[in-house]
Amino acid sequence: MKKVTTSVLMAVLAFNISCSTMKQNSTTEVATTNQNTSGDESMKNNPFMTKSKLQYEAPEFDKIKDSDFKPAFDYGLKQQEQEVNMIANNRMVPSFENTIVALEKSGEVLKRAQIVFYNLSSANTNPTIQALDKEYAPIFAAHSDKIYLNEFLYNKVKSIKEEGLDQESKKLLQYYKQNFEIAGANLSAAKKEELKQVNQDLASFSTQFSNKLLEARKQGGVLISDVKELDGLSADEISAAAADAKAAGQPGKYLLALQNTTQQPMLQNLKNRATREKLFKASWGRAEKGDANDTRDTVEKLAKLRLKKAQILGKQNFAEWKLQDQMAKTPEAAKQLMDQLSKPAVETAKREANDIQDLINQQKGGFKVEPWDWNFYAEQVRKAKYDLDDNEIKPYFEITTVLEKGVFYAAEKFYGITFKKRTDLPVYHPDVVTYEVFDHDGKSLAIYYLDFYTRDSKSGGAWMSNFVEQSHMMGTKPVIVNCYNYQKPAPGKASLISYDDVTTMFHEFGHSLHGIFANQKYTSLSGTNVPRDFVEFPSQINEHWALDPVVLKNYAIHYQTKKPIPQTLVDKIKKAATFNQGYMTTELVSAAILDMDWHTVSKDSDFKPALDFEKASLLQHGFTLGTVPPRYHTPYFAHIWGGGYSAGYYAYIWSETLDADAWEWIRDNGGLTRENGDRFRKYILSVGNSVDLNKAFKEFTGRNPDIKPLLRNRGFIK
């Protein structure tokens, strides 16, 4: 996923996925203000006061301390407020330069501090950062409102004409006008005050949710005393569980730590059914224990506040407000797409459940399949049907080899870019590694950070974020990070990952390519700052290279024998490509429907307690298979309660529709060629949000997107 970084503008108002677009204003008046305030002694040695001296302004992690954030926030808030007031009160005739460009350049100190802070709050948090997050979430929300609910500023923006502007500048003007209106700039003074309070409350509760969930995940792992209960796990997995238990103060025991999703990877191999049940139930119930980390009350408050916000802004529900600047435009369009997938997905999942039950009966199991049994027996069905054993595949997927000889290699073949490892740049955690990215002509493009392993201080899941966003106007190049939550191996052991983990790595690097190839004048329109239902498209396209014969042969190398993966195994992986797709699609679509139902409630009285609401939603839409739970259960659905995917989880399906159709075009036109890579870069990866993205897709493929390729990919139609 593309990580949504909370910031002064974008995350609070949910316009797009960037950090704050506000930069330092470079007008003479503002420069004078900066000179008058820059003598603040308390800020003299603060690393956020000036641009980093490292290449491409990469963060100086060796200088940044937790204690630097609060003064940088306070100073940056004050500085940007002065800059924005100057823009709003400027007596000159409003123009694109003295209003829109000035807004783009405001808030430089604040953005520098925020962009590092929110990356750390996700990747390497601690109690100090969590406390600051809680303290400043409502402050940043109020600051955002000061900008976007400023009547004088809105009137200036509204008065600016598009005549004489180039295409990207026209798009930026439209972007700001829409953002002001979506934010509520047209509201009465009384309504604005009401909205400000709602925004602050939303920011506070969202932060509260994230902090509770992180602690619930940390405390929710299953502690095992007898190693016999871990039968089926590899020796390395057992060693890692022992190391995790020791780190948690339980030496001699084994800790099965939780990952972000409902299903847990170890369920696939655990032979002890009681252990599987413990692990599944620990995952499912992690945030509904009635303790300090129970998120249900917070979720319910967030849902009601979002409805209140939407109604203040003149919309029936939150989804209607949220989707107006997305590709789908309306909740109805998003639901229509999901409905086309849900019925064939559930029907396929029912057949898959019958296959699993038949296997259990053949083995005289004497029980009905439950959610904690599915992955264990599905893996056996897969072995029986396709003779494919995940443990047989893993030795060919050593993590660094997959990265450098797979992910990087595919990018080199398709786009002509190359990578050089850097050891001279400071990092925020010892696990982080750094690379420099070079274009086909040898020119340096970007700096790329990579953070592979799970830890208690890191949020669950996998994501891409920017430390620095590309902008010709600001003279900045991309500094990007990919974060994962792979299990760290025991010391001296190889880091082996599953094929699903391999595709995750290709996926997240697809987001990074979207950022690396950004080629915009303005930060607000740059790179991955696109509608939510488009942003997953480039990352999903990149997944396909994992099984490309040329790429696979280069990276799927046995970590001990150094021999490439045999063709027989490759054929099995390909034949099994549509296996379990009913299950996987059902868990995805049910989560997306659940998200949309929470955010299309139009009357406060229609809300129910969180668990009752979820149950009713799933039943209403035909998700009656208890063995196939949604990928995210309401109490730990971080995408929608703590991230920016509220009323937007459907975006994965929308983007995958684009992906499947575009991939058919690439496949039918020669596949892994530089010509195709240059074309995809030109029409998709390099345009950011500076063009009409529906038009950009059509320019790439020559046609409008069609859902049939997606249905074919998942094996639902021939």
N, C-alpha and C positions, 0 to 999 in steps of 0.2 A: 504494500500500500504506500501511497504518498502520505507521509506524516503531516498531520495538521498541526502547525506550531501556533500555540496561543500567542496573540500579539495585540498591539494597541488597536489595530483596525480589523484585520481580516478574520481572525478566529472569533472575536466577539460578535461581529456582525455577520459572519458566515458568508461573505461574498465569494471568496475563492480560497485556494489552499496556500497562498503565500504567507510569509511573515508580513509585518507592516510595510506598506509601500511608501510610507512617509520618510523622506530623506531630508537632510539639512538644506535649507533654502540658501541659494547662492547670491541673492540680490544684495545690493550694497547696504540697504537698511538692515537686513538680517545679519550680514557679516559684522556690522558695527555692534549689534546686540551681542553677538558671540564674543567679540573682543572685550566687551564690558563685563561679561560674566565669566570669562575663562580664567580669571585670576583667583577663583575660589580655591583656597589653599587645600581644602579637604579633598578636592578632585585632582590635584596636580599630578599625583602618581597613579591615578586610576587608569587601568589599561583601556577602558572604553572611551576615554576622552578623545583619543586620537586614533587614526587609522592604524591598523597593525602594520608593522614594518616587514612582516613575512610576505612571501610570494602570494600574490592575489589577495592580500589582506586576510590570509588564513588566521584564525584565532591564536593568540599567544597564550596557549594553555599553561605554559610554564610560569606565566606572570599572573594569570587570573586566579583570584581567590573568591571564596563564597562571600566574603565581606565586601567585595567590590560591587556586587549587584545592587544593593539597596541605595547607596549614594548615586550610582549611575542612573538608576531608575528615577530617583527624585530630581536629579539635575536634568535628565533627558526630558522628563515630563514638563518641567518648567520651561526648558528651552523650546520645545516644540509648541507649547501653548503660546509663547511669545511670537514665534514665527507665524503661526496660523492667524493670530490676531492681527499681525501686520498685513497679511494677505487680505483678510476680511475687511480691514479698515483702510486699505490703500485707496486714495482718492482718485487715482488714475483710472481711465476707462478700462474695465476688465478685459484682459486678453488671455490667449492661451498661455503665453509666456509668464505673465505676472500673476496668474492664478493657478492653472493646472500644473505647469512645470514647477512652479514654486512649491505647490503641495507635494509633488513627487520628490522634491529635494529636502523636504523638512524632516526633522526628527532623527538626524544621523546618530547622535549619541544613544538615544533611546533604542533605536533598532539594533545597533551593535550589541548592546547589553541584552536585549530581549532574545535575539536570535541564538546567542550562546546559551542563555539561561534555559530557554525552553527545550533546546536540544539536550542539555544536561538533565533537565527534569524528567525526560523520557529515558535517557540512556545511562545515567549515572547519578541518580538522585541521592539525597540524604535529608535528615530532619531539618537542617537549615534551609535548604532549597524548597522543601515542602512547605515550611512555614512562610517563606517569602511568597511562594505561589499562592497560598491561601490569602495572605495579606494584600497582595497587589492585583489579584484577579478583579475585584470590584473597582479598584482604582483605575486600572487600565480600561475597564468598560466605561467608566465615567469619562475618562479622557477621550475615548473614541466618540462618545456622544457629544462632547464639546465641539468636536470637529464636524461630525456629520449632521448634527442638529442645529448648527450655526446658521441662522436665517440669512444673515448678511452674506456669508460665504456661499450658501446655496444659490442665492439670487445672482451672485457674480458668475458662478459656474453655468447657471441656466441661461444667462444672457450671451454667452460666448457662441459665436457662429462657427460652423465647420468650413466655410468658404476659405480657400487658400491653404488649408492644412493638407499635409500628406496623409496617406492611408493610415499609417500607424498612429499619427497624432489625432486623426478623426476618431479612431477606435478608442484612444485613451480618453478623449473628451466624452464620448458616449458612455464609457465605463464609469467615469466619475459622476456624470449626471444620474445614471442608473443607481449607483451606490448611494448617493444622497437620498434618492427617492425611496429605495428599498429600506434605508435606515430610518425614514420617517421625517425627512426635512419638510414635507408638506403639512405636517401635523400642527394643530393649534399649540399654543404655549402650554396649556394645561396637560394636553395629551403627551407632549414631549417630556414633561416632568414625570409623568406616570411611566413612560417608556424607559427613562433613564434609570429609575429604581428597579424596574424589571430586568434590565440588562445587567445591572450590578448584581442582582440576586442570582441570575442565571450563571454569571461568571463564578460567583462564590460556590454555588452548588455543583457546578461542573468540576471545579477544582477539588471540592470535597469528595465527589464521586471517585475521581482518579486516585486520590490519596488513600481512600478506604479500600479500593479495589487492589491497589498495589500491596497493601498490608494483608488483605484477605488471601491473595495469591501466595505471598510469602508464608503465611501461617497455615495455609490450606493443604500443604503437601501431606502425603501419607508416610508415616514412620513405621518401618518394618523391623521387627526384632530378629526373626528367624529367616535366614537366607533361603531356606527351602521354599518360602512363599514367593520368591522371585524366580522360580524355575521358568525357563524360557528366555530370560534376558541373557545377553552376552556377558562374558567376563568383564569387558570394558564398561558396559552399562552398570553392572553391579559395583564395580570399583568406583565409578562416578557417583553412584547413589551413596556409597559408604563415605566418600569424600564430602558430599553435600551434608550428610548427617553429622559428620565430625565438625564441619564448619558451623553447623547450627547448634553445636554444644551437645550432640548425642553420639559420642564415639562408640564404636562397636555396633551401631545400628545402620539402617539404610533408609534414606529419605528419597521418596519419589516426588520430586518437585512438580508443581502444576505449570502447564503452559496455558496460553491465553484462550484457546478454543475449548468447546465442550468436550470433544473426544481428545484423549491423550495418546501420544504416539506409542507408549509402552503397552497399551491395551492390545495391540496387535500381536505381541509375543508372549504375554504373561499366561502361563498355562493354568495357574491356580485361579479358579473362578471367583473364590471369595476375595482374593487380592484385586482382581479386575473390578469387582463390584465396589470395593472400598475406594479404589482410585477414581472410578467414574463418579460415584456419589460425592466424593471430596471435591471433584471438579464442578459438578452441577450445583452443589450446595455451598460453595465457597463464600458467597456474599449474602447468605440468607440465614444466618445462624442466630439472629437476635442479639448479636454482640456489637461492639463499637464499629466493626467493619461491615455491618449489614447495610447494603446500599438501597434497599427497597424504598424506604421513605424518601431518600434523596432523589431516586428515579421518579417517583410519583410527583414530587415537587417540581422537578425539571419539566416534566410533561405538561403540567398545568401552567407553569410560567410561560412555556413556549406557546401554548394556545392563547394565553392572555396577550403576549407580545403580538402574535399574528392578528388578533382582533383589534388591538390598538391601531395596528397598521392597515386596517380595513380589509383583512382577508378572513375567509371562513375558518381556516386552520393553518397550522404551522407549515405543512407541506406545500400548500398553495403559495405561501409567502416565500418559502425557501427555493422553490424550483423555478421561479420566474426568470432567473438569469442562467439556467442550465439548458442543456440540449433538449431534454425532455419537455421543458416548459411547464407541464402540469402533472399533478399526481395521477390523473387518469391515464396519461400516456405511459407513465412508468408502470402502473398497474396492468395496463393492457399487455405490455411486453412480458411481465412476470406471469400473467395468466397463460400466455402461450407456452410457457415452459413448465408450469407447475403440474398440470394434469399428466402429460407424458412422463414427467420425472417421477411422480408418485406411483403411476402404474408400473414403471420400470422397477422402482424400489420394492414394490410388492412382490414382483417376480424374483428379485434378488433375495428378499426375505424368505421366500419359499425354498430357494436353493439352500440357504443357510440352515433352515429348519430341517430340511431333508438330511443334510449332513449330520446335524446333531442327533437326529433319530437313528441314522445308520450307525452312529457311534454309541447308541444306547445311552445318550446323555440324560434322558428322562426329565428334561425341562424345556420350557418355551424360551425362544431367543429373547434376550433383553438388550438394551443399548450397550451395556458393557461387554456383551458377547459378540456384537456385530463384527468389529474389526478383526478379532481373533479368528472367527470362523470364516469371514470373508477372505482372509489371507489363505486359509486352507482351501476354500473353493477356487480361489485364483490359482493356487498350486495345482489343484486337480484339473482345472479347465485348461490352464495355459502352462502348467509345469513351471511356474514362476515363483521363486522364493526370494523375498526381499533381502533376507540375510545372505543370499548367494550374490546379490547385486552390490550390496554395500561396500565390499572390499575394493570395488572398482571406482568408488567415489570418495577419494581423499580430498578434504575440503580445499586446500590450497591449489591442488592440481585442477580441481573443478573450476576454481576461479581463474587461474592464470592460463591454463591450456584449454579451457572450455568457454567460459564467459568472455574473457578478454580476446581469445582467439576468434570467436564468432564475430565480435565487434571489429576486429582487424580485417577479417575477410569481407564483411558486408560494408563497412564504412571506411576502412583503410586507416583506422586509428591504432595507436600503440601505447604501451604503458611502461613506466619505469618506477621501480620501488624507491621510495624516499625514506631515509632513516634520520633525516636532520630536522624534521618538523615535530614540534611538541604535540603530544596527544593527551586526551583527558582521562585515559585509562590504559594500563599496560597492554591490554589485549588488542588495542586499536593499531592497525597498520595503515600506511599511507602510500599512495601512488600519484605520479604525475601523468597526465593524459596528453598525447601529442596527436595532431591532425595528420592527414595523409601526406601533407607537404612538409612535415617535420616541425611545424609551429606548435608551441605549447597551447593547450586548450583549457585545462582545468586541473584542480587538485582534488583527489578522491580519497576519502577516509573510509575504512571498513572495520566494523565492530561485530565479530561473529558470535560471541558466546553469551549464554544466559547468565544472569546474576541477580541477586536480590534487589540491587539498586536499579534494575532496568525494567521498563514496562514490557509486557508480553507482546508477541507478534514480531513482524519484520516491517521495515519501512525505509524510505529515503527522505532526507531533508537537506536543505541548503544551509551552509554556514555563511556563504556569500552568494548573492544572486547576480546573474549576468545583467549588465546594462551598459550600452555604448555611451549613454549620456553621463553616467556616473563613473565610467572607465573601469568597471569591475568585470572580472571573469568568474566562472562558477567554482565554488568550493563546496563539495558535496559529500554527504556521509550516507552509507548504507548500514543499517543495524539489523541484526538477526538475533535469534534466541536458540541457537544450536547448543546441544549439550557439550560442555567442555570435557575432553577426555581426561582420564587419569594421567598424571605425569609420565612422560615417556611413551605414551600410547598414541597411535594414529587417530586423527579426527576423521572418522568415517560417517557419512551421511546417507540418508535414504534418497531414492529417486525423487520423491516429493520435495525433499529439501533442495535437491539440485534445481528443480524447476522454480522453487522459491528464489534461489540465487539469481537465476536468469531473469525472473520477473522483476525483482527489485533493481537489478542493474538496468532494466528497460526504463525505469523511472529516471535513473541516473543519466542515461543517454539523452533523455528528454531535457534534462537540465544542462548537460555538457554541451549539447548542440544549440542551446538558446542563442538567438541572434537578434535581439530586440534593442531598441533605443531606450525604452522605458521599463523599469523594474516591474511595475504592476502588470505588464503584459508578457513578461519574460518567462521562457521555459515552461515549467509545470504549473504556472499560474493560469490554469484553464478551468473550465467547468468540471465539476466533480465527475460527471458521467462521461467525460472524455479522457480524464487523466490516467485511467487504468488501461486505456487502449494501447499506448506504446509499450507498456510493461508486459501486457499479455501477448503482444506480438513477439516480444523477445523470448518468451518461454519456448517457442517452437524450435529455436536453434538447439535446444538441449538434445533433441533426437535426430538432428540433421546428421546424415552418415559421415560427412567430412569432419564435422565438429566433434561428434561422439567418439569417433576413432582417435581423435587427438587427445581427449581428456579422460576417457573411461579406461584407466590403466590400473591394474591390480597393485595395491600399495606395497605388496611384498614381492611378488614375482616380476612386476614391471611389465607384464604382458597385457596387451589391449583386451578389452571385453570381447569374448567370442561372439560371432555372428548369431549363433543359436540363442544366446541370451538377449541380444538386440531384437531378434525376431519375436521373442516371447514378450518383451516390453511393448513392442508395437502392437502385437495381437491383443494384448491386455489393455490397450489404451482406452477402450470404452467400458472396461470392467468397472462395476460399482458406480457407474455414472448416475444411476437412479438415486442412489443414496447421497452422493456428493452434491448433486443438483438440488435434491429435496432439502438437504440441510442448509444450502445457500439461499434458495428461494424462500424457504420458510422464515429465515432470519430477515431477509429483505422485506417480506410482507409484514412481518411483526414490526419492524421499524416504521414502515409506512402507516400501519394501523395506529401506532402510538401517536403519529403526527398528522393524522387526518381526522382525529376527534374534533368535533365542532361545538360540543357543549360540555362544560365542566362536569355536569352530572353523569356523562357517559363514561367517565374514567372509573375504573375498578382498581382494587388493590393489585399490585404488580403481577403477582402470580396468577390471579384470576383473569386479569386482562389478557395475559399471554395465552392461557388455556383457551379462552373464548376466541381469540384471534385465529389460532391454529385450527380449531374445529371449524370455524366459519369458512375458511379457505380450503378445507378438505385435507388438511395435514393431520390425518388420523392415525398414522403409523407411529405408535409409541416407541418403536425400536429406532426411529430416525428422528432424534431431537434436532432442533435448530442449531446451527453452527455456534451461535451465541445465545445464551439464556439471558432474559431481560436483566437480572441483577449484575451480570458481568459483560454486558454488551458495550464494551468500551468505545467502539467506533461511534456509537450514536449518543452516548451520555457524557463521555469525556473527550471525544475527538470531534471532528468536523463532518461526520457522515450522518448526522441527524436528518431524517427524511431523504437520505442519500445513499443508503447501502445498496439500493437497486443499481447504483452506478457500475458495480462490478459486472452485472448482467448486461447492461446497456453497452458498456465498453467491450464486453466479450462478443457482442453481436458485431460490432465494428471490426474487432480483431479477427473473428472467424471469416468474415467476408473478405477483408484485406489479405488475410493469409492465403485464401484460395487464389487471389490475384497474384501474389508473389510466387506461389507454388507453380501456377500455370504459366508464369512468365520467366522461368529459369531459376527460381529459388535464390540460393546464396551467391548472388553476383554483385559486383561493385555498382553496376548500373542500377539495379533494384535498390541497393542501399542508398545511393545518392538520391534517387527519386523519393524514397521514404523520408530521408533527411530533409529534402527540399520542401515537400508538401506537408509533412506531419511534424517532424521533430524540431525543426528550426523556426517554426512560425509562432510558437507560443499562443497567446490569445489575441494576436494582432490582426487576425483575419476571421472570416466566417468559417467555423470549423466544419459545418456540414458541407460547405462548398469545398473546403480543403480535402475532405475525404473523397468527394466525387472527383476532384482533380487528380487524386492519386489513383483511384480504381477505375474511373470512367463511368461509375454508376452509383446509385443510392444504395445504402446498406440494406441487406436482406437477412432475415433471421434463419433462413433454411440452412446456410452453412454451419451455424451454431448447432442446430438440431442434428445435422449429420455428424458433426464432431463428437457429439455426446451419444451417438448411436440410437437416437430416437426415431430417425427416419433414414431411409436408404439414399 
